[in-house]
Amino acid sequence: MPLGADPTATLIADLRQRRPDVILNTLNGDSNRHFLRALRDAGLQDIPILSFSLAEAELTAFGPDLFHPNHFTVWSYYQTSPGENNRRFVAAFRARYGKDRVTSDPIEASYNAVHLWANAVREAGTDLPGQVNRAIARQSVPGPSGIVAVDKESRHLWKRVRIGQARADGQIDELEASELPLRPTPYPAYRSVEEWRRIADESAHPGAARQ
């Protein structure tokens, strides 16, 4: 589906007919707002949802009117994640940006990325991209969600995986978490690397993005 599209007409009738055990939600942006509203209006809020791109900021913006009582999410970080590192991170974030602002996995990932880059610059002794690129593969940081480390083969991060349940106030309660960081798999085996790269190239062009 095109980004931002209203999925109501194409999805709600199908969900009514199929009555799935769970909805795996890969919608992005405002499509989620349309979808949650449509589920509420259709009386389908008894079907659990597992979302992969809805974080605290979006849930807070949607408000309690679109709260789904069976809404679960998958991320590597939540604002409510335990640990002293995260408590300090949330406190510092609110002190700088406002007490009502919320953190999220994308915010934590950006924070970690800057520190990983800075570590690589220090090790390389320069900010020249080629030398930083070589040094970045050896970096790790103790982030708010725990240790994250760069995988030398893929340049993606080893991270813990967390499953949480959305709350009406926009926060997410962590229910499960992997014991250790997991190896990143940017190219899942059900498609070839070449196919994944083609999909990535197509999605990089305006109007080509699909969910």
DAWO-V197003 format. One record per helix or strand of 2 or more residues. SS is the DSSP state (2 for helix, 1 for strand). FROM is the first residue (numbers start at 0). TO is the last residue. If there is no record, write none. Layout:
ss->[SS:SS]
from->[FROM:FROM]
to->[TO:TO]
This chain:
ss->[2:1:2:1:2:2:1:2:2:2:1:1:1:1:1:2]
from->[7:21:29:47:55:63:70:83:104:128:139:145:156:161:171:192]
to->[17:24:40:50:61:65:74:96:123:135:142:149:158:165:176:202]
